[in-house]
């Protein structure tokens, strides 16, 4: 990678803590890292001497996606989750089954214990964490047993049988459920106090500790005051590390919007089972009405939401969200927080949206994008630079409800304002016919669009390409047309007797794949939405 390309990659990265995902030309995540300052950390990959592994990594970086977090601790936890999910080939750490530790309260026992575990099970226990090191939960458990006289022994203690007692009963460190079976209520009260501390609902307990600390200091019991001070600091430090987890297992979608003079942008962060799953970004040109952009995003989101979920969103966008998502007949809980944990998560999502806007306006016109288009023009023997590319695909449900899509890329970037999908009306046999459906799609796009592509990309082989060329006979001007088959990523051109096979790492082929896959996604999303709706005679719909 040359200095200019590296500078462009790093230029618009945020100066915030978080995680960065490095991707190759095909969009595959090849490395995930964390940083206290993303921009500074990533910059270090491109300066000075590098190890051989780092040198290989840098050669393959095509893009870098940042995810901003609130703290460096949160970034560490998120890095762990993402590495295990994506298994990037350049990550040599954290790829095993090792996980960060949890604190577990064994609620299924008559006299619960507080233990450390690295496995979270559905066994009735209460789990807290995860924590970024084993030392922190150990200190916290020690702190809890210092404050509250609960047992930390491993022996099985029931509610009836007298067991062997230990010295902690004699020195006042445990109320002794091993032999004092009548302490059940008092013991449960102590456990509930521990739960308050661990669940973050612990301010009353911390305030009481702080009051005790001041009292000890006034009485010149400085050693005891210092011990309580250390306890409070550990508690507050541990609580700060619990930002990645949510309180429930329900799927949460944290949605942040932002706009500048060029684009509208939305970030959607998905959490499931108390874990960060993904972050997706969508944008549209500023001339798209903001309300239309927001409504379009929620309509698209509604097709992918699980049956029960939570949407966390700024109050100003809630009416549009409800209008779009209520039609899905799914169970949606809307939260528009003004403070607290959800407000923190929403603020982070909005910050990610703001930072993602930086550089978007210039992205489509970078020298790198122009170079890719020129490479395609040369290698495919096109008559013009493919600045505008249309991509078409067909989708159906076992031969019924046949639909098609048209996606538009301008200067190498998706222009979602111009996406369209069509209901195919020329096939009434109840059987799929991709060739005939493609001919109808191309015929209709010629009538629908006020501008024509420099390159029309068809998803399929020779049959689909021939159908498209047949439809293009009615076009008043010449349009370059090719098809891209999934098998071996073979390209067919009407003017080449033999298939064209570009190098696997060819940047132009990567762009064609992107267009093809986007057309497939858009068609499939529309087709799936039709299965849930009554039959309609709708000719065409906008993205």
C-alpha positions as CSV (number, residue, x, y, z in Angstrom):
1,X,0.0,0.0,0.0
2,X,1.4,3.4,-1.0
3,X,1.6,6.4,1.3
4,X,-1.4,8.2,-0.4
5,X,-3.7,5.2,0.1
6,X,-2.7,4.8,3.7
7,X,-3.2,8.5,4.3
8,X,-6.7,8.3,2.8
9,X,-7.6,5.3,5.0
10,X,-6.5,6.9,8.2
11,X,-7.5,10.5,7.5
12,X,-11.2,10.3,8.6
13,X,-10.9,7.8,11.5
14,X,-12.1,9.0,14.8
15,X,-10.0,10.1,17.8
16,X,-12.1,8.0,20.2
17,X,-11.7,4.7,22.0
18,X,-13.2,1.7,20.1
19,X,-12.7,-1.2,17.8
20,X,-11.4,-1.1,14.2
21,X,-12.2,-3.7,11.6
22,X,-9.8,-4.1,8.7
23,X,-11.2,-5.5,5.5
24,X,-9.7,-6.7,2.3
25,X,-10.9,-5.9,-1.3
26,X,-13.8,-8.4,-1.0
27,X,-15.1,-6.9,2.2
28,X,-13.9,-9.7,4.3
29,X,-12.8,-8.8,7.8
30,X,-9.1,-9.8,8.1
31,X,-8.2,-8.1,11.4
32,X,-10.0,-6.7,14.4
33,X,-8.2,-4.5,17.0
34,X,-9.0,-2.2,19.8
35,X,-7.6,1.2,20.7
36,X,-7.8,4.0,23.2
37,X,-7.6,6.3,20.2
38,X,-8.5,4.6,16.9
39,X,-6.9,7.0,14.6
40,X,-3.5,7.1,16.4
41,X,-3.4,3.3,16.7
42,X,-4.3,2.6,13.1
43,X,-1.7,5.2,11.9
44,X,1.0,3.1,13.5
45,X,0.4,0.2,11.1
46,X,1.7,2.4,8.2
47,X,4.8,4.0,9.6
48,X,8.3,2.6,10.6
49,X,9.5,-0.9,10.4
50,X,6.9,-3.7,10.5
51,X,7.0,-7.3,11.5
52,X,6.4,-9.7,8.6
53,X,2.8,-10.6,9.7
54,X,2.0,-6.9,9.9
55,X,3.5,-6.3,6.5
56,X,1.3,-9.0,5.0
57,X,-1.7,-7.5,6.7
58,X,-1.1,-3.9,5.5
59,X,-0.8,-5.1,1.9
60,X,-4.3,-6.5,2.0
61,X,-6.1,-3.7,3.7
62,X,-8.7,-2.1,1.5
63,X,-11.0,-0.4,4.0
64,X,-11.2,0.2,7.8
65,X,-14.5,0.3,9.7
66,X,-14.4,2.0,13.2
67,X,-16.9,1.3,16.0
68,X,-16.7,3.9,18.7
69,X,-17.2,2.8,22.3
70,X,-17.5,4.7,25.5
71,X,-14.4,3.5,27.2
72,X,-11.3,1.4,26.4
73,X,-12.6,-1.3,28.7
74,X,-15.7,-1.6,26.6
75,X,-13.6,-1.7,23.4
76,X,-11.7,-4.7,24.9
77,X,-14.9,-6.6,25.6
78,X,-16.3,-5.8,22.1
79,X,-13.0,-6.8,20.4
80,X,-13.3,-10.2,22.1
81,X,-16.9,-10.7,20.9
82,X,-16.2,-9.7,17.3
83,X,-13.0,-11.7,17.0
84,X,-14.8,-14.9,18.1
85,X,-17.7,-14.2,15.8
86,X,-15.7,-13.4,12.6
87,X,-12.4,-15.3,13.2
88,X,-10.2,-12.9,11.2
89,X,-7.2,-14.7,9.8
90,X,-4.7,-12.2,11.0
91,X,-5.9,-12.3,14.6
92,X,-3.7,-14.7,16.5
93,X,-4.9,-13.8,20.0
94,X,-8.4,-14.4,21.5
95,X,-9.3,-16.9,18.8
96,X,-9.5,-19.8,21.2
97,X,-12.4,-20.7,23.4
98,X,-11.1,-18.6,26.3
99,X,-13.6,-16.1,27.5
100,X,-13.6,-13.3,30.0
101,X,-14.7,-14.2,33.5
102,X,-18.1,-13.7,35.1
103,X,-19.1,-13.5,38.7
104,X,-21.8,-16.1,39.5
105,X,-24.1,-16.3,42.5
106,X,-25.3,-19.9,42.8
107,X,-29.0,-19.1,43.5
108,X,-29.9,-22.8,43.1
109,X,-28.2,-23.6,46.4
110,X,-29.9,-23.2,49.8
111,X,-27.1,-20.9,50.9
112,X,-25.7,-19.4,47.7
113,X,-22.0,-18.8,47.0
114,X,-20.2,-16.2,44.9
115,X,-17.8,-17.8,42.5
116,X,-15.9,-17.0,39.3
117,X,-16.7,-18.8,36.0
118,X,-15.9,-18.4,32.4
119,X,-19.0,-20.3,31.2
120,X,-22.4,-18.7,31.3
121,X,-25.2,-21.2,31.6
122,X,-29.0,-21.2,31.9
123,X,-28.9,-22.9,35.3
124,X,-30.8,-20.4,37.6
125,X,-27.6,-18.7,38.7
126,X,-27.1,-14.9,38.5
127,X,-24.2,-13.8,36.3
128,X,-22.5,-10.5,36.3
129,X,-19.8,-9.2,33.9
130,X,-17.9,-10.1,31.8
131,X,-14.7,-8.6,33.3
132,X,-11.6,-7.7,31.4
133,X,-9.3,-9.7,33.8
134,X,-9.6,-12.4,36.3
135,X,-8.1,-10.2,39.0
136,X,-10.9,-7.7,39.1
137,X,-13.7,-10.2,40.0
138,X,-11.5,-12.0,42.5
139,X,-10.9,-8.6,44.2
140,X,-14.6,-7.9,44.0
141,X,-15.6,-11.3,45.6
142,X,-13.0,-10.7,48.3
143,X,-14.5,-7.3,48.8
144,X,-18.0,-8.7,49.0
145,X,-17.0,-11.4,51.6
146,X,-15.2,-8.7,53.6
147,X,-18.2,-6.5,53.7
148,X,-20.9,-9.2,54.0
149,X,-20.3,-12.3,56.2
150,X,-21.3,-14.9,53.5
151,X,-19.6,-18.2,52.9
152,X,-16.9,-18.8,50.4
153,X,-16.2,-22.4,51.1
154,X,-16.7,-25.2,48.5
155,X,-18.5,-27.7,50.7
156,X,-22.2,-28.6,49.9
157,X,-24.4,-27.0,52.6
158,X,-28.1,-27.9,52.8
159,X,-30.8,-26.4,55.0
160,X,-31.0,-29.3,57.5
161,X,-27.7,-31.2,58.0
162,X,-25.0,-29.8,60.2
163,X,-21.7,-29.6,58.3
164,X,-18.2,-29.1,59.3
165,X,-17.6,-25.5,60.3
166,X,-14.5,-23.4,59.5
167,X,-12.6,-20.7,61.4
168,X,-14.4,-17.9,59.5
169,X,-17.4,-18.4,61.8
170,X,-15.3,-17.9,64.8
171,X,-13.6,-14.7,63.6
172,X,-16.9,-13.2,62.4
173,X,-16.2,-13.5,58.6
174,X,-19.3,-15.8,58.0
175,X,-22.6,-16.2,59.8
176,X,-22.2,-19.9,59.6
177,X,-24.9,-21.6,57.6
178,X,-22.9,-24.8,57.9
179,X,-24.2,-25.2,61.5
180,X,-26.7,-22.3,62.1
181,X,-29.6,-23.4,59.9
182,X,-31.9,-20.7,61.3
183,X,-29.9,-17.9,59.5
184,X,-31.6,-18.4,56.2
185,X,-33.4,-15.1,56.1
186,X,-30.4,-13.1,57.3
187,X,-28.2,-14.9,54.7
188,X,-30.6,-14.2,51.9
189,X,-30.6,-10.5,52.9
190,X,-26.8,-10.5,52.6
191,X,-27.0,-12.1,49.1
192,X,-29.5,-9.5,48.0
193,X,-27.1,-6.8,49.1
194,X,-24.4,-8.4,47.0
195,X,-26.8,-8.6,44.0
196,X,-27.5,-4.9,44.4
197,X,-23.8,-4.1,44.2
198,X,-23.1,-6.4,41.3
199,X,-26.2,-5.3,39.2
200,X,-25.2,-1.6,39.3
201,X,-28.1,-0.7,41.6
202,X,-25.7,-0.2,44.3
203,X,-25.5,3.6,45.0
204,X,-27.1,3.2,48.4
205,X,-24.6,0.6,49.5
206,X,-21.7,2.7,48.1
207,X,-23.0,5.8,49.9
208,X,-23.2,3.9,53.1
209,X,-19.6,2.7,52.7
210,X,-18.5,6.3,52.0
211,X,-20.2,7.5,55.1
212,X,-18.5,4.8,57.1
213,X,-15.2,5.8,55.6
214,X,-15.7,9.5,56.6
215,X,-16.7,8.4,60.1
216,X,-13.5,6.3,60.5
217,X,-11.4,9.2,59.2
218,X,-13.0,11.6,61.8
219,X,-12.2,9.0,64.5
220,X,-8.6,8.9,63.2
221,X,-9.1,5.2,62.2
222,X,-7.2,5.9,59.0
223,X,-6.4,2.2,58.2
224,X,-10.1,1.3,58.3
225,X,-10.9,4.4,56.3
226,X,-8.3,3.6,53.7
227,X,-9.6,0.0,53.4
228,X,-13.1,1.3,52.7
229,X,-11.8,3.8,50.2
230,X,-10.1,1.0,48.3
231,X,-13.3,-1.0,48.4
232,X,-15.3,1.8,46.9
233,X,-12.7,2.4,44.2
234,X,-12.7,-1.2,43.2
235,X,-16.5,-1.3,43.1
236,X,-16.7,1.8,40.9
237,X,-14.0,0.6,38.6
238,X,-15.7,-2.8,38.1
239,X,-19.0,-1.2,37.4
240,X,-17.5,0.9,34.7
241,X,-16.5,-2.3,32.8
242,X,-20.1,-3.5,32.3
243,X,-21.1,-1.3,29.4
244,X,-21.3,-4.0,26.7
245,X,-24.0,-6.1,28.4
246,X,-27.7,-5.2,28.4
247,X,-30.1,-6.1,31.2
248,X,-32.3,-8.5,29.1
249,X,-31.7,-11.1,26.4
250,X,-34.1,-9.4,24.0
251,X,-32.7,-8.2,20.7
252,X,-31.9,-4.5,20.9
253,X,-31.4,-2.1,18.0
254,X,-29.7,1.2,18.9
255,X,-30.3,3.7,16.1
256,X,-28.4,6.9,15.6
257,X,-29.0,9.5,12.8
258,X,-26.8,12.3,11.6
259,X,-26.7,14.6,8.6
260,X,-24.2,17.1,7.0
261,X,-24.3,19.3,3.9
262,X,-23.9,16.3,1.6
263,X,-25.5,13.2,3.1
264,X,-27.9,11.7,5.6
265,X,-26.5,8.8,7.6
266,X,-27.9,6.2,10.0
267,X,-26.1,3.7,12.2
268,X,-27.9,0.7,13.6
269,X,-26.2,-1.3,16.3
270,X,-27.6,-4.7,17.1
271,X,-27.3,-6.4,20.5
272,X,-28.6,-9.9,21.1
273,X,-28.4,-12.1,24.2
274,X,-26.7,-9.2,26.0
275,X,-24.0,-9.0,23.4
276,X,-23.0,-6.7,20.6
277,X,-23.7,-8.4,17.3
278,X,-23.2,-5.9,14.5
279,X,-23.1,-2.3,13.3
280,X,-24.7,-1.4,10.0
281,X,-24.5,2.0,8.3
282,X,-26.8,3.4,5.6
283,X,-26.7,6.8,3.8
284,X,-28.4,8.8,1.1
285,X,-27.6,12.1,-0.7
286,X,-28.8,15.3,1.0
287,X,-31.3,16.0,-1.8
288,X,-33.2,13.0,-0.6
289,X,-35.9,14.4,1.8
290,X,-34.8,13.5,5.3
291,X,-38.2,12.1,6.2
292,X,-38.1,9.8,3.2
293,X,-34.6,8.6,4.1
294,X,-35.7,7.8,7.6
295,X,-38.9,6.1,6.5
296,X,-37.1,4.0,3.9
297,X,-34.5,2.9,6.4
298,X,-37.2,1.7,8.8
299,X,-39.1,-0.1,6.1
300,X,-36.0,-2.0,5.2
301,X,-35.1,-2.7,8.8
302,X,-38.6,-4.0,9.4
303,X,-38.1,-6.9,7.1
304,X,-35.1,-8.2,9.1
305,X,-36.3,-7.6,12.7
306,X,-36.9,-10.6,14.9
307,X,-40.5,-11.1,16.2
308,X,-39.7,-9.5,19.5
309,X,-37.2,-6.7,19.9
310,X,-36.4,-3.3,21.4
311,X,-35.7,-0.2,19.4
312,X,-33.8,2.6,21.1
313,X,-34.1,5.8,19.2
314,X,-34.2,9.6,19.7
315,X,-37.7,10.8,20.5
316,X,-37.8,13.0,17.3
317,X,-37.6,9.8,15.1
318,X,-40.0,7.6,17.1
319,X,-43.2,8.5,15.2
320,X,-41.6,7.6,11.9
321,X,-40.2,4.4,13.3
322,X,-43.6,3.4,14.7
323,X,-45.4,4.2,11.5
324,X,-43.1,1.9,9.5
325,X,-42.5,-0.9,12.0
326,X,-46.0,-1.3,13.4
327,X,-47.0,-2.6,9.9
328,X,-44.7,-5.6,10.4
329,X,-47.0,-7.0,13.1
330,X,-44.0,-7.7,15.3
331,X,-43.6,-7.0,19.0
332,X,-41.6,-3.7,19.2
333,X,-40.8,-1.9,22.4
334,X,-39.7,1.7,21.8
335,X,-37.3,3.5,24.1
336,X,-36.4,7.2,23.8
337,X,-34.1,7.7,26.8
338,X,-33.1,11.0,28.3
339,X,-30.7,9.6,30.8
340,X,-29.2,6.3,32.1
341,X,-27.7,3.3,30.3
342,X,-29.9,3.4,27.2
343,X,-29.1,7.1,26.8
344,X,-25.4,6.3,26.9
345,X,-25.8,3.6,24.2
346,X,-27.9,5.9,22.0
347,X,-25.2,8.7,22.3
348,X,-22.5,6.3,21.2
349,X,-24.6,5.2,18.2
350,X,-25.2,8.9,17.2
351,X,-21.5,9.5,17.6
352,X,-20.7,6.6,15.3
353,X,-23.1,8.1,12.7
354,X,-21.5,11.5,13.0
355,X,-18.0,10.1,12.5
356,X,-19.1,7.8,9.6
357,X,-20.3,10.9,7.7
358,X,-16.7,12.2,7.6
359,X,-15.2,11.4,4.3
360,X,-18.5,9.9,2.8
361,X,-18.9,13.0,0.6
362,X,-15.5,12.5,-1.0
363,X,-15.4,8.7,-1.0
364,X,-17.0,8.1,-4.4
365,X,-14.6,10.5,-6.1
366,X,-11.3,9.3,-4.6
367,X,-8.4,8.4,-6.9
368,X,-8.8,4.8,-5.7
369,X,-12.4,4.5,-7.0
370,X,-11.6,6.1,-10.3
371,X,-8.7,3.7,-10.8
372,X,-10.9,0.7,-10.3
373,X,-13.4,2.0,-12.9
374,X,-10.6,2.6,-15.4
375,X,-9.3,-0.9,-14.7
376,X,-12.8,-2.4,-15.5
377,X,-13.1,-0.3,-18.7
378,X,-9.8,-1.7,-19.9
379,X,-10.1,-5.3,-18.8
380,X,-13.7,-5.8,-20.0
381,X,-13.1,-3.8,-23.2
382,X,-16.0,-1.4,-22.5
383,X,-16.8,1.5,-24.7
384,X,-16.9,4.0,-21.9
385,X,-15.9,4.4,-18.2
386,X,-18.5,2.6,-16.1
387,X,-19.3,5.6,-13.9
388,X,-22.9,4.5,-13.6
389,X,-23.6,0.7,-13.1
390,X,-27.0,-0.9,-12.9
391,X,-27.2,-4.4,-11.3
392,X,-30.2,-6.7,-11.8
393,X,-31.3,-9.9,-10.1
394,X,-34.4,-12.1,-9.8
395,X,-35.9,-13.7,-6.7
396,X,-38.9,-16.0,-6.2
397,X,-40.5,-18.2,-3.7
398,X,-40.7,-21.7,-5.2
399,X,-41.6,-20.3,-8.5
400,X,-44.3,-17.9,-7.2
401,X,-44.2,-14.2,-6.2
402,X,-41.4,-13.6,-8.7
403,X,-39.7,-10.2,-8.2
404,X,-36.6,-8.4,-9.6
405,X,-34.3,-5.7,-8.4
406,X,-32.3,-2.9,-10.0
407,X,-29.5,-1.3,-7.9
408,X,-27.5,1.7,-9.0
409,X,-23.9,2.5,-8.3
410,X,-22.5,5.9,-9.2
411,X,-18.7,6.3,-9.2
412,X,-18.2,3.0,-7.4
413,X,-20.7,3.7,-4.6
414,X,-24.3,2.6,-4.1
415,X,-26.9,5.3,-4.9
416,X,-29.8,3.8,-3.0
417,X,-32.1,6.7,-3.9
418,X,-32.3,5.1,-7.4
419,X,-32.9,1.4,-6.3
420,X,-36.0,-0.1,-7.7
421,X,-37.8,-3.4,-7.6
422,X,-40.5,-4.9,-9.9
423,X,-43.2,-7.5,-9.6
424,X,-42.7,-9.8,-12.6
425,X,-46.0,-10.1,-14.5
426,X,-45.0,-12.0,-17.7
427,X,-44.7,-15.4,-15.9
428,X,-48.0,-17.0,-15.0
429,X,-47.2,-20.7,-15.1
430,X,-46.3,-21.0,-11.4
431,X,-42.8,-22.0,-12.4
432,X,-39.7,-19.8,-12.2
433,X,-38.1,-18.6,-15.4
434,X,-35.1,-16.4,-14.6
435,X,-34.4,-15.8,-18.3
436,X,-37.9,-14.5,-19.1
437,X,-38.0,-12.5,-15.8
438,X,-34.7,-10.8,-16.7
439,X,-35.9,-9.8,-20.1
440,X,-39.0,-8.1,-18.5
441,X,-36.8,-6.4,-15.9
442,X,-34.4,-4.9,-18.4
443,X,-37.4,-3.8,-20.6
444,X,-39.0,-2.1,-17.7
445,X,-35.9,-0.3,-16.4
446,X,-35.4,1.2,-19.9
447,X,-38.9,2.8,-19.6
448,X,-38.5,3.7,-15.9
449,X,-35.2,5.5,-15.6
450,X,-34.5,9.0,-17.0
451,X,-30.8,8.1,-17.3
452,X,-29.1,5.0,-18.5
453,X,-26.1,3.1,-17.1
454,X,-22.7,2.9,-18.6
455,X,-22.6,-0.7,-17.7
456,X,-25.5,-3.1,-17.0
457,X,-24.6,-6.1,-14.8
458,X,-26.8,-9.1,-14.9
459,X,-26.7,-11.8,-12.1
460,X,-26.4,-15.1,-14.0
461,X,-24.9,-16.8,-17.0
462,X,-25.3,-16.8,-20.8
463,X,-29.1,-17.3,-20.7
464,X,-29.8,-14.2,-18.6
465,X,-27.3,-12.2,-20.6
466,X,-28.9,-13.1,-23.9
467,X,-32.3,-12.1,-22.5
468,X,-31.0,-8.8,-21.3
469,X,-29.4,-8.1,-24.8
470,X,-32.7,-9.0,-26.4
471,X,-34.4,-6.4,-24.3
472,X,-31.7,-3.8,-24.9
473,X,-32.5,-3.8,-28.7
474,X,-35.2,-1.3,-27.9
475,X,-32.7,1.1,-26.3
476,X,-32.0,4.2,-28.4
477,X,-28.4,4.2,-27.4
478,X,-25.8,1.5,-26.9
479,X,-25.4,0.1,-23.3
480,X,-22.5,-2.1,-22.3
481,X,-23.9,-5.3,-20.8
482,X,-22.2,-8.2,-19.0
483,X,-23.3,-11.0,-16.7
484,X,-21.5,-12.4,-13.6
485,X,-22.0,-16.0,-12.8
486,X,-21.5,-17.2,-9.2
487,X,-19.6,-20.3,-10.3
488,X,-15.9,-19.3,-10.5
489,X,-17.0,-15.6,-10.7
490,X,-17.1,-16.0,-14.5
491,X,-18.0,-12.9,-16.6
492,X,-19.9,-13.3,-19.9
493,X,-19.8,-10.6,-22.5
494,X,-21.8,-10.6,-25.8
495,X,-18.7,-9.5,-27.7
496,X,-16.3,-12.1,-26.2
497,X,-16.7,-15.7,-27.5
498,X,-14.9,-17.0,-24.4
499,X,-15.8,-16.3,-20.7
500,X,-13.7,-13.6,-19.0
501,X,-12.0,-14.6,-15.8
502,X,-10.4,-11.7,-13.8
503,X,-7.8,-12.4,-11.1
504,X,-9.4,-13.3,-7.8
505,X,-8.0,-10.2,-6.1
506,X,-8.9,-7.9,-9.0
507,X,-10.3,-4.7,-7.6
508,X,-12.8,-4.3,-10.4
509,X,-14.1,-7.8,-9.9
510,X,-14.6,-7.0,-6.2
511,X,-16.8,-4.0,-7.3
512,X,-18.8,-6.2,-9.6
513,X,-19.3,-8.7,-6.8
514,X,-20.5,-5.9,-4.6
515,X,-23.1,-4.7,-7.2
516,X,-24.2,-8.3,-7.8
517,X,-24.6,-9.1,-4.1
518,X,-26.4,-5.9,-3.4
519,X,-28.9,-6.6,-6.2
520,X,-29.4,-10.1,-4.8
521,X,-30.0,-8.7,-1.3
522,X,-32.4,-6.0,-2.4
523,X,-34.5,-8.5,-4.5
524,X,-34.5,-11.1,-1.7
525,X,-35.6,-8.5,0.9
526,X,-38.5,-7.4,-1.3
527,X,-39.5,-11.0,-2.0
528,X,-39.5,-11.9,1.6
529,X,-41.6,-8.9,2.5
530,X,-44.2,-10.0,-0.1
531,X,-44.7,-13.3,1.6
532,X,-46.1,-11.5,4.7
533,X,-48.5,-9.2,2.8
534,X,-51.8,-9.8,0.9
535,X,-51.4,-10.2,-2.8
536,X,-51.2,-6.8,-4.6
537,X,-50.9,-5.8,-8.2
538,X,-48.0,-3.4,-7.7
539,X,-45.9,-2.7,-10.7
540,X,-42.9,-1.0,-9.2
541,X,-41.7,0.3,-5.9
542,X,-38.9,2.6,-4.8
543,X,-36.2,1.8,-2.4
